[in-house]
Amino acid sequence: MVPREVESFREYVRSVAESIRPHAMTVDKEDRFARESVEKVFEAGLGGVIIPREYGGLGLSTLHYVVFIEELTKACPSTAVTFAVTSGLVANFLINFASEGLKKEYLPKLSTGENIGAFGLTEPCCGSDAGALRTRAEEVEGGFRITGQKQFITNASVADFVIVMAKTDPERGKKGITAFLVPTGSEGFHILKDEDKLGWRGSVTSAISLDGVFVPYERVIGKRGEGFKYALASLDAGRIGIAAMGVGTIARAFELARDYVLKKGLEKDQRYSFRVADLLSMLEVAREYTYRAAKVKDSGVRYTRYAAVAKLVSSEFAMKSVNILLDIMGPDGVVWGEAERLWRDTKILEIGEGTSEIQRLVIAREVL
Ligand SMILES: Cc1cc2nc3c(=O)[nH]c(=O)nc-3n(C[C@H](O)[C@H](O)[C@H](O)COP(=O)(O)OP(=O)(O)OC[C@H]3O[C@@H](n4cnc5c(N)ncnc54)[C@H](O)[C@@H]3O)c2cc1C
């Protein structure tokens, strides 16, 4: 059960999401950042759902945040992932690990949309095995110089800063990785390209080159050598966001399938009605479990396993749900339109913030 005030919050988010729905197909077609949709969400005061009030946010729970991402996804997955990164992954990273100075400088800007953030862990060499990353941060007078490349970084080419994980002490392996807040305007910071993707075409995903970028000590996040630990902890939180995107996807697949079956008068035919029943069942399970993971996180106990199960189940159910949607719609589902776009937007849920295999690895490690 969801508290009444979370449901009222959902109603508000839904009204904002409805205003961005019309842009979702346009940005997909034009393969460009959903800027006007992102701006509308910020204008509606929803940039800082989980950011504490003292830093200009709404100071709401993870459950509110899940509902926020779920409703945005139903309207526009590209907009939803933009916020899942800047208002989820990145905000969580700063809230939990940054100095008071960095929090005061950046969290209010993330809340209003004055800044958009990105998270830079993956490299051409390493994604699943991110601890093997090769980007180096060499200590120099006053700070560090970072050199290396990052790949598949959501928001990077529209962001004001990227949280970059780099090796300060390579001989210490994963314990030699440190996190840095790198403004994208820094000398030596280059966007190499924006990817031309299957889905989330209204969200930018970029390759970055860091060519001796100077980062002063004040922009080191937390302690030297703890960056990988922070990244994994932030990915736990991020995975709840991706699970929420899965829930929104299944909810939308269910709505589209139900409307199609009713419109075509197929509701008495079990070949169709049973599949709609499957969609609702997957929605209920994914939603309940994702909300549970959010509540466990907010209770303050270790929630790694819950986040990984939520992400695994929700993203795999989401992929099944869009397959069912297209099965129901047949040719009507494969011509360019919302069902077809939703199908393309969904595969990435099984890849980003750790593939399904990596979720299984995390879950197995937690219990074996
Ligand atoms: C659209 C998009 C947005 C992204 N945004 C970001 C972002 O903002 N920031 C960021 O840092 N990264 C981001 N990523 C990167 C993403 O997290 C990685 O692509 C993902 O973790 C997989 O890593 P990889 O690409 O190196 O694939 P690989 O690790 O090479 O994986 C390839 C395949 O091998 C499997 N595999 C790998 N290791 C194992 C294992 N030990 N056991 C079993 N199977 C295994 C994987 O499951 C996968 O099927 C994004 C990716 C995409 C596609």
The ligand as a Gaussian input file, in Angstrom:
#p B3LYP/6-31G(d) Opt

LIG

0 1
 C       22.091000       4.044000     -22.956000
 C       23.161000       3.782000     -21.962000
 C       23.401000       4.701000     -20.943000
 C       24.435000       4.489000     -20.026000
 N       24.696000       5.450000     -19.080000
 C       25.807000       5.320000     -18.289000
 C       26.189000       6.380000     -17.396000
 O       25.507000       7.405000     -17.281000
 N       27.345000       6.240000     -16.697000
 C       28.128000       5.129000     -16.798000
 O       29.168000       5.088000     -16.131000
 N       27.780000       4.100000     -17.621000
 C       26.645000       4.182000     -18.368000
 N       26.290000       3.162000     -19.242000
 C       27.140000       1.985000     -19.332000
 C       26.511000       0.734000     -18.780000
 O       26.413000       0.775000     -17.388000
 C       27.365000      -0.425000     -19.305000
 O       27.177000      -0.488000     -20.712000
 C       27.007000      -1.740000     -18.676000
 O       27.357000      -1.728000     -17.320000
 C       27.682000      -2.909000     -19.394000
 O       29.057000      -2.707000     -19.466000
 P       29.828000      -2.852000     -20.859000
 O       29.177000      -1.923000     -21.805000
 O       31.279000      -2.718000     -20.660000
 O       29.522000      -4.323000     -21.303000
 P       30.327000      -5.617000     -20.918000
 O       30.737000      -5.545000     -19.495000
 O       31.368000      -5.835000     -21.935000
 O       29.199000      -6.704000     -21.056000
 C       28.913000      -7.383000     -22.275000
 C       28.070000      -8.610000     -21.938000
 O       28.828000      -9.516000     -21.096000
 C       28.099000      -9.803000     -19.903000
 N       29.029000      -9.932000     -18.769000
 C       30.050000      -9.079000     -18.444000
 N       30.658000      -9.509000     -17.316000
 C       30.014000     -10.640000     -16.912000
 C       30.178000     -11.544000     -15.819000
 N       31.128000     -11.349000     -14.911000
 N       29.318000     -12.592000     -15.732000
 C       28.347000     -12.788000     -16.644000
 N       28.152000     -11.976000     -17.707000
 C       28.966000     -10.905000     -17.837000
 C       27.174000      -8.604000     -19.710000
 O       26.045000      -8.960000     -18.933000
 C       26.799000      -8.276000     -21.146000
 O       25.759000      -9.121000     -21.557000
 C       25.222000       3.317000     -20.124000
 C       24.964000       2.374000     -21.113000
 C       23.944000       2.593000     -22.031000
 C       23.714000       1.577000     -23.094000

